[in-house]
Amino acid sequence: MSDGDLREVLRLRAGVTVEVDAHDVVTLQGPAGLLSLGRLPPGLRALIDRLAQAGGTARELVEVHRRAGAGEKPTEAIALVQGLARAGRLCRSLEHRGAVLLVAHAPDASRGQWATAPEPGAVLQLSRFAWIHREGELLLLESPLATARVELHDGRVTALLHELARPTAVAALVARSLLPPELAGAVLGMLLVGGLVGRVPSSGTAPEDAEPGSGLWDPVELAAHHRTRHETPGEAPLGKTLPFVDRFDPTPVIAPPRGLERVELPRPELAALARRDPPLATVMETRRSQRRQGDVPIDLDALGELLFRTLRVRAVLPPTDGTAQGRSDRPYPSAGACYPLEAYVAVDRCRGLPAGLWHYHPQHHALYRVDAPAEPVQALLHDAMHASGADETPQLLLVLSARFGRTAWVYGRLAHRLVLQEVGVVMQSVYLAANAMGLCACAIGRGSSSRFARITGLDPRVEASVGEIMLGSAPDSPT
């Protein structure tokens, strides 16, 4: 294989285009928005044109700049290329005879040589945090611990990843690979520099498993945390981006009732509650998770007051500028006033309300009976009892579900994180209101979204349970 067969090519990433205005100001347009480069001298302008078209190796790019930029310093070209990499506009591809094997996106994609085969005796293993997924028509390999995201363009590279599932010496990996030895070594070098593959010491335990910082993390949890807390250079920014405004209709502000039988709930007088309630400092300081409930069950008036205090709709608001999705105002905060949460009450014992599953309509301030058999509803209550360590089933179980589309339509991939934050806010609100009312509350750390979906008949991709909290009367309630 000649030296020209295998090349590490630097070029602008797919989707990035070069625009030049009437004043010769060069701007890059792409998924991450505009990046102005200003007015460039001839050598740097030629360099940008080459990166936007065929790209080139580091040596070829230096030569392009030298030929077109008489008098320009090589350090200027190096600084431009490194800046484009840090901004996520540049990628590095490994190519063999013009065919792309893989493409690496990384802030340091412009630095050094990546495709250097590790020594034959080195033992490598794929990071347990690495995951492969489809994005558009591309197959991507990435990890929250890696510096690079890698596009997989050759099935032989993907097959090599299978061999990396267990600690294996480089010599054995190269021998087993479907790629020619030189290519297999180059691919391993790229993956090693990008942080998707790691060296395994003589102990046999990868550093990411031996250190508590990464060893305590579940791969899925860390990936979700990373994708919603770290902005990737060159990618679309996080936030209120309205990514689906041209693809899907917005989800309605208020969900329809999930049943026909309706029970009106009393509306307490807020001024009377303000006079009667203990001080907030007292309520917060005395808040506890209480698993033991009273012999005399909670009644419908207390349930209605609790729901009114914490979950009702105070007003339906018009859409803001730039979004057609309506909003609402409720007692607790919600990102973008999206309010994706719905509330269901699984009833075992409640004076004035039959047992079963009830959907709370926050605008009507009413409960609607969900058409569900008694046995699976009881199973929900038993699940809560076992999860909490209580001695008996709770009088009530408040189940919070989320219509994910409400938040995803506005915030994209931030939606699940924002929904879970909202669940925490609602749980604390319920805790405090229950404590002020002299009721018992105990949040549950786990629940079954699949069981909830079977009971309600809801598509869990559209609406799924995301939190549960047990409610009931206090043990010393009067008879």
C-alpha positions as CSV (number, residue, x, y, z in Angstrom):
1,M,0.0,0.0,0.0
2,S,1.6,3.3,-1.1
3,D,1.8,6.4,1.1
4,G,-1.0,8.0,-0.8
5,D,-3.5,5.2,-0.2
6,L,-4.3,6.1,3.4
7,R,-5.0,9.8,4.2
8,E,-6.2,11.8,7.2
9,V,-8.3,14.5,5.5
10,L,-9.4,17.8,7.2
11,R,-12.5,19.5,5.8
12,L,-15.5,21.5,6.8
13,R,-18.1,19.2,8.4
14,A,-21.2,18.3,6.4
15,G,-23.9,21.0,6.5
16,V,-21.4,23.9,6.9
17,T,-21.3,26.3,3.9
18,V,-19.2,29.3,3.1
19,E,-20.9,32.6,2.4
20,V,-19.1,35.8,1.2
21,D,-20.9,39.1,1.2
22,A,-20.4,42.2,-1.0
23,H,-17.6,43.4,1.3
24,D,-15.7,40.1,1.1
25,V,-16.6,39.1,4.7
26,V,-16.5,35.3,5.0
27,T,-19.1,33.6,7.1
28,L,-19.7,30.0,7.8
29,Q,-23.3,28.8,8.1
30,G,-24.3,25.5,9.7
31,P,-26.3,23.7,12.3
32,A,-24.7,25.7,15.1
33,G,-25.5,29.1,13.4
34,L,-23.2,31.7,11.9
35,L,-19.5,32.0,12.4
36,S,-18.0,35.2,10.9
37,L,-14.3,35.0,9.9
38,G,-14.1,38.6,8.7
39,R,-12.2,39.6,5.6
40,L,-9.5,37.0,4.9
41,P,-6.2,37.5,3.1
42,P,-5.7,35.5,-0.1
43,G,-3.9,32.6,1.5
44,L,-6.5,32.0,4.2
45,R,-9.3,32.5,1.7
46,A,-7.8,29.8,-0.5
47,L,-7.5,27.6,2.6
48,I,-11.2,28.0,3.4
49,D,-12.2,27.2,-0.1
50,R,-10.1,24.0,0.0
51,L,-11.6,23.0,3.3
52,A,-15.1,23.6,1.9
53,Q,-14.5,21.4,-1.1
54,A,-12.0,18.5,-1.3
55,G,-10.3,19.2,2.0
56,G,-6.8,17.9,2.5
57,T,-4.1,16.5,4.7
58,A,-2.3,18.9,7.1
59,R,0.6,19.0,4.7
60,E,-1.6,19.7,1.7
61,L,-3.4,22.5,3.5
62,V,-0.1,24.2,4.4
63,E,0.9,24.0,0.8
64,V,-2.4,25.6,-0.4
65,H,-1.9,28.5,2.0
66,R,1.8,28.9,1.0
67,R,1.0,29.1,-2.7
68,A,-1.9,31.5,-2.4
69,G,-0.7,33.6,0.5
70,A,2.7,35.1,-0.4
71,G,4.0,36.9,2.7
72,E,1.4,35.3,5.0
73,K,2.7,33.4,8.1
74,P,2.1,29.7,8.4
75,T,1.0,30.2,12.0
76,E,-2.0,32.2,10.6
77,A,-3.2,29.1,8.7
78,I,-2.6,26.9,11.7
79,A,-4.6,29.2,14.0
80,L,-7.5,29.3,11.6
81,V,-7.7,25.6,11.2
82,Q,-7.5,25.0,15.0
83,G,-10.1,27.6,15.6
84,L,-12.5,26.0,13.1
85,A,-12.0,22.6,14.9
86,R,-12.6,24.1,18.4
87,A,-15.8,25.7,17.0
88,G,-17.0,22.3,15.7
89,R,-16.9,23.3,12.0
90,L,-14.1,21.0,11.1
91,C,-13.8,17.2,10.9
92,R,-11.1,14.7,10.3
93,S,-11.8,11.7,8.0
94,L,-9.8,8.6,7.5
95,E,-9.8,7.7,3.8
96,H,-8.4,4.8,1.8
97,R,-8.1,5.3,-1.9
98,G,-10.8,8.0,-1.7
99,A,-13.3,5.8,0.3
100,V,-14.1,7.2,3.7
101,L,-13.7,4.7,6.6
102,L,-14.7,7.0,9.5
103,V,-15.0,10.7,10.3
104,A,-14.1,12.2,13.7
105,H,-15.7,15.4,15.1
106,A,-13.6,16.8,18.0
107,P,-12.4,20.2,19.3
108,D,-8.8,18.9,18.7
109,A,-9.5,17.4,15.3
110,S,-6.9,19.5,13.6
111,R,-4.0,18.5,15.9
112,G,-1.3,16.0,15.1
113,Q,-1.7,12.6,13.5
114,W,-4.5,10.4,14.8
115,A,-4.2,7.3,12.6
116,T,-1.1,5.9,14.1
117,A,-1.4,2.2,15.0
118,P,-0.9,1.5,18.7
119,E,2.0,-0.9,19.6
120,P,1.1,-4.6,18.9
121,G,1.2,-5.6,22.6
122,A,-1.1,-2.9,23.8
123,V,-4.4,-4.2,25.2
124,L,-7.5,-2.2,24.1
125,Q,-11.2,-2.2,24.9
126,L,-14.2,-0.3,23.8
127,S,-15.4,2.1,26.4
128,R,-18.5,0.8,28.2
129,F,-19.9,4.3,27.8
130,A,-19.7,4.1,24.0
131,W,-22.9,3.8,22.1
132,I,-23.9,3.5,18.4
133,H,-27.0,5.1,17.0
134,R,-28.4,6.4,13.8
135,E,-28.6,10.1,13.1
136,G,-30.3,10.8,9.8
137,E,-28.5,8.4,7.4
138,L,-25.3,8.3,9.4
139,L,-24.2,5.7,12.0
140,L,-22.6,7.5,14.9
141,L,-20.3,6.2,17.7
142,E,-19.9,8.4,20.7
143,S,-19.4,8.5,24.4
144,P,-19.9,11.2,27.1
145,L,-16.3,10.5,28.2
146,A,-14.8,10.8,24.7
147,T,-13.4,13.9,23.0
148,A,-14.7,12.8,19.6
149,R,-17.9,11.7,17.9
150,V,-17.2,9.3,15.1
151,E,-19.2,8.6,11.9
152,L,-18.9,5.0,10.9
153,H,-18.8,4.8,7.1
154,D,-17.4,1.2,6.6
155,G,-19.0,-2.0,7.9
156,R,-15.5,-3.4,8.5
157,V,-14.9,-0.7,11.1
158,T,-18.2,-1.5,12.8
159,A,-17.2,-5.2,12.9
160,L,-13.9,-4.2,14.5
161,L,-15.9,-2.6,17.4
162,H,-17.4,-6.0,18.1
163,E,-13.9,-7.4,18.7
164,L,-13.2,-4.5,21.1
165,A,-16.0,-5.6,23.5
166,R,-13.4,-7.5,25.5
167,P,-9.8,-6.6,26.4
168,T,-7.8,-7.6,23.4
169,A,-4.2,-7.1,22.2
170,V,-3.7,-4.9,19.2
171,A,-2.0,-7.7,17.3
172,A,-5.0,-10.0,17.8
173,L,-7.4,-7.2,16.8
174,V,-5.5,-6.5,13.6
175,A,-5.3,-10.2,12.8
176,R,-9.1,-10.7,13.2
177,S,-10.2,-7.6,11.5
178,L,-11.8,-7.7,8.0
179,L,-9.7,-4.6,7.2
180,P,-6.1,-4.9,5.9
181,P,-3.6,-4.6,8.7
182,E,-2.5,-1.1,7.9
183,L,-6.1,0.1,7.9
184,A,-7.1,-1.8,11.1
185,G,-4.1,-0.2,12.9
186,A,-5.0,3.3,11.7
187,V,-8.7,2.9,12.7
188,L,-7.6,1.7,16.2
189,G,-5.3,4.7,16.5
190,M,-8.2,7.1,15.5
191,L,-10.5,5.5,18.1
192,L,-7.8,5.6,20.8
193,V,-7.0,9.3,20.2
194,G,-10.7,10.1,20.1
195,G,-11.3,8.5,23.5
196,L,-13.8,5.8,22.4
197,V,-11.3,3.0,23.0
198,G,-9.0,2.8,26.0
199,R,-5.9,1.0,27.1
200,V,-6.4,-1.8,29.6
201,P,-3.6,-2.1,32.2
202,S,-2.2,-5.4,33.4
203,S,-4.8,-5.5,36.2
204,G,-7.4,-6.2,33.5
205,T,-9.7,-3.5,34.7
206,A,-10.2,-0.4,32.5
207,P,-9.5,2.9,34.3
208,E,-13.1,4.0,33.7
209,D,-14.3,1.1,35.8
210,A,-11.6,1.3,38.4
211,E,-12.1,5.0,39.3
212,P,-15.3,6.0,41.3
213,G,-15.8,9.1,39.3
214,S,-16.8,7.1,36.2
215,G,-17.2,3.7,37.8
216,L,-20.3,4.8,39.7
217,W,-22.1,6.0,36.6
218,D,-24.6,3.9,34.5
219,P,-23.7,4.5,30.8
220,V,-27.3,5.5,29.9
221,E,-27.6,7.9,32.8
222,L,-24.2,9.5,32.0
223,A,-25.1,9.8,28.3
224,A,-28.4,11.5,29.1
225,H,-26.7,13.9,31.6
226,H,-24.0,14.8,29.1
227,R,-26.4,15.4,26.2
228,T,-28.5,17.8,28.2
229,R,-25.8,19.6,30.1
230,H,-22.9,19.9,27.6
231,E,-23.2,21.8,24.4
232,T,-21.2,20.1,21.6
233,P,-19.3,22.6,19.4
234,G,-20.8,22.7,15.9
235,E,-24.1,21.2,17.0
236,A,-27.4,23.0,17.4
237,P,-27.5,24.8,20.7
238,L,-29.6,23.7,23.7
239,G,-32.5,25.7,24.9
240,K,-35.8,27.0,23.5
241,T,-35.0,26.1,20.0
242,L,-38.5,25.0,18.7
243,P,-37.0,22.1,16.7
244,F,-40.3,20.6,15.7
245,V,-42.2,23.7,14.7
246,D,-42.2,22.7,11.0
247,R,-42.8,19.0,11.6
248,F,-45.5,18.5,14.2
249,D,-48.5,20.4,15.5
250,P,-48.2,21.5,19.1
251,T,-49.7,19.4,21.8
252,P,-52.9,21.0,23.3
253,V,-52.4,23.0,26.5
254,I,-55.0,21.0,28.4
255,A,-55.4,17.2,28.0
256,P,-58.9,16.0,27.5
257,P,-60.6,14.1,30.4
258,R,-59.5,10.5,30.5
259,G,-63.0,9.2,31.4
260,L,-66.7,10.0,31.4
261,E,-67.8,9.7,35.1
262,R,-67.1,13.1,36.7
263,V,-66.7,14.0,40.4
264,E,-66.6,17.8,41.2
265,L,-64.1,18.8,43.7
266,P,-64.6,21.6,46.3
267,R,-62.7,24.8,45.8
268,P,-61.2,26.1,49.0
269,E,-61.0,29.8,49.8
270,L,-57.4,30.8,49.5
271,A,-57.7,33.7,52.0
272,A,-59.0,31.2,54.6
273,L,-56.1,28.9,53.9
274,A,-53.6,31.7,54.3
275,R,-55.0,32.5,57.7
276,R,-55.1,28.9,58.8
277,D,-51.8,27.5,57.5
278,P,-48.7,27.3,59.7
279,P,-45.7,29.5,58.6
280,L,-43.7,28.3,55.6
281,A,-40.6,27.9,57.7
282,T,-42.4,25.5,60.1
283,V,-43.9,23.5,57.2
284,M,-40.5,23.1,55.5
285,E,-38.7,22.2,58.7
286,T,-41.3,19.6,59.8
287,R,-41.7,18.0,56.4
288,R,-41.0,14.2,56.5
289,S,-41.8,11.2,54.3
290,Q,-44.5,9.4,56.2
291,R,-45.3,5.8,55.3
292,R,-47.7,5.1,58.2
293,Q,-51.2,6.5,57.6
294,G,-54.2,6.9,59.8
295,D,-57.0,4.4,60.4
296,V,-59.6,6.9,59.2
297,P,-59.0,7.5,55.5
298,I,-58.6,10.9,53.9
299,D,-61.8,12.4,52.5
300,L,-62.7,14.0,49.2
301,D,-62.6,17.5,50.6
302,A,-59.0,17.1,51.7
303,L,-58.0,15.6,48.4
304,G,-59.7,18.4,46.5
305,E,-58.0,21.0,48.6
306,L,-54.6,19.4,48.0
307,L,-55.1,19.2,44.3
308,F,-56.4,22.8,44.2
309,R,-53.4,24.1,46.1
310,T,-50.8,22.3,44.0
311,L,-52.0,21.3,40.5
312,R,-54.9,23.4,39.3
313,V,-54.8,25.6,36.2
314,R,-55.1,29.2,37.3
315,A,-55.4,30.6,33.7
316,V,-54.9,29.5,30.1
317,L,-52.5,31.9,28.3
318,P,-52.0,32.8,24.6
319,P,-48.9,31.7,22.8
320,T,-45.8,33.8,23.0
321,D,-44.3,35.4,19.9
322,G,-42.5,32.8,17.7
323,T,-44.4,29.8,18.9
324,A,-47.9,28.5,18.3
325,Q,-48.1,26.5,21.4
326,G,-50.4,27.8,24.0
327,R,-49.4,28.1,27.7
328,S,-51.0,28.0,31.1
329,D,-50.5,29.4,34.6
330,R,-50.4,27.0,37.6
331,P,-49.1,27.1,41.2
332,Y,-45.7,25.6,40.3
333,P,-43.1,26.6,37.7
334,S,-42.7,24.9,34.4
335,A,-40.1,25.5,31.7
336,G,-41.6,27.8,29.1
337,A,-45.0,27.4,30.8
338,C,-45.4,24.1,28.9
339,Y,-46.8,22.2,31.9
340,P,-46.5,18.7,30.5
341,L,-47.6,16.9,33.7
342,E,-50.9,15.2,34.2
343,A,-52.1,13.8,37.6
344,Y,-54.0,10.5,38.3
345,V,-55.2,9.4,41.7
346,A,-55.2,5.6,42.4
347,V,-57.8,5.3,45.2
348,D,-57.8,2.4,47.7
349,R,-59.6,4.2,50.6
350,C,-61.1,7.7,50.4
351,R,-64.2,8.9,52.1
352,G,-66.6,10.2,49.4
353,L,-64.7,8.8,46.4
354,P,-65.0,5.2,45.1
355,A,-61.9,3.1,44.7
356,G,-60.3,3.1,41.2
357,L,-58.1,5.3,39.0
358,W,-59.1,8.9,38.5
359,H,-57.7,11.5,36.2
360,Y,-57.5,15.0,37.6
361,H,-58.6,17.7,35.1
362,P,-56.7,20.9,36.4
363,Q,-58.9,23.3,34.5
364,H,-62.2,21.8,35.6
365,H,-60.9,21.0,39.1
366,A,-62.7,17.7,38.8
367,L,-61.8,14.0,38.8
368,Y,-62.8,11.7,35.9
369,R,-62.9,7.9,36.4
370,V,-60.5,6.0,34.1
371,D,-62.2,2.9,32.8
372,A,-59.8,0.4,34.3
373,P,-60.3,-3.0,36.1
374,A,-59.8,-3.0,39.9
375,E,-57.0,-5.6,39.9
376,P,-54.3,-3.6,38.0
377,V,-55.1,-0.5,40.0
378,Q,-54.6,-2.4,43.2
379,A,-51.3,-3.6,41.8
380,L,-50.2,0.0,41.4
381,L,-51.0,0.6,45.1
382,H,-49.2,-2.6,46.1
383,D,-46.1,-1.6,44.0
384,A,-46.0,1.7,45.9
385,M,-46.3,-0.1,49.3
386,H,-43.4,-2.4,48.5
387,A,-41.2,0.3,47.0
388,S,-41.7,2.5,50.0
389,G,-41.3,-0.2,52.6
390,A,-44.8,0.6,54.1
391,D,-46.8,-2.0,56.0
392,E,-50.0,-1.5,54.1
393,T,-51.2,-0.1,50.8
394,P,-51.6,3.7,50.8
395,Q,-55.0,5.3,50.9
396,L,-54.2,7.2,47.7
397,L,-51.4,7.1,45.2
398,L,-50.8,10.3,43.2
399,V,-49.4,9.3,39.8
400,L,-47.7,12.0,37.7
401,S,-47.5,11.4,34.0
402,A,-45.9,13.5,31.3
403,R,-47.1,14.5,27.8
404,F,-43.6,14.8,26.6
405,G,-44.5,16.5,23.4
406,R,-45.5,19.6,25.3
407,T,-41.9,20.3,26.3
408,A,-40.1,18.6,23.5
409,W,-41.8,20.8,20.9
410,V,-40.1,23.8,22.5
411,Y,-36.9,22.4,24.0
412,G,-36.0,19.4,21.9
413,R,-33.6,17.0,23.6
414,L,-33.8,18.9,26.9
415,A,-37.4,17.7,27.3
416,H,-36.9,14.7,29.5
417,R,-34.5,16.5,31.9
418,L,-37.0,19.4,32.2
419,V,-39.9,17.0,32.8
420,L,-38.1,15.3,35.6
421,Q,-37.1,18.6,37.2
422,E,-40.8,19.5,37.1
423,V,-41.7,16.3,38.8
424,G,-39.4,17.2,41.6
425,V,-41.0,20.6,41.9
426,V,-44.5,19.1,42.1
427,M,-43.5,16.5,44.6
428,Q,-42.1,19.2,46.9
429,S,-45.2,21.3,46.5
430,V,-47.4,18.3,47.3
431,Y,-45.2,17.5,50.3
432,L,-45.5,21.0,51.7
433,A,-49.2,21.4,51.1
434,A,-49.9,18.0,52.7
435,N,-47.8,18.9,55.7
436,A,-49.6,22.2,56.1
437,M,-52.9,20.3,55.9
438,G,-51.9,17.6,58.4
439,L,-51.8,14.8,55.8
440,C,-49.2,12.1,55.2
441,A,-47.1,12.1,52.0
442,C,-44.3,9.9,50.8
443,A,-42.7,10.0,47.4
444,I,-41.8,6.8,45.7
445,G,-38.4,6.3,44.1
446,R,-39.6,3.9,41.4
447,G,-42.7,3.0,39.5
448,S,-43.9,1.0,36.5
449,S,-44.6,3.1,33.4
450,S,-45.5,-0.1,31.5
451,R,-48.2,-1.0,34.1
452,F,-49.5,2.5,34.0
453,A,-49.7,2.3,30.2
454,R,-51.6,-1.0,30.3
455,I,-54.1,0.4,32.8
456,T,-54.8,3.6,31.0
457,G,-54.3,2.4,27.4
458,L,-52.1,5.5,26.7
459,D,-49.2,5.3,24.3
460,P,-46.1,5.6,26.6
461,R,-44.2,7.4,23.9
462,V,-46.9,10.1,24.1
463,E,-47.8,10.1,27.8
464,A,-46.0,8.0,30.4
465,S,-45.9,7.9,34.2
466,V,-42.8,9.7,35.6
467,G,-43.4,9.9,39.4
468,E,-45.6,8.7,42.3
469,I,-46.3,10.0,45.7
470,M,-48.4,8.2,48.4
471,L,-51.0,10.3,50.2
472,G,-53.3,9.7,53.2
473,S,-54.5,10.9,56.5
474,A,-52.2,11.2,59.5
475,P,-52.2,8.4,62.1
476,D,-53.7,10.8,64.7
477,S,-56.6,12.0,62.6
478,P,-59.8,12.2,64.6
479,T,-62.5,9.6,64.1
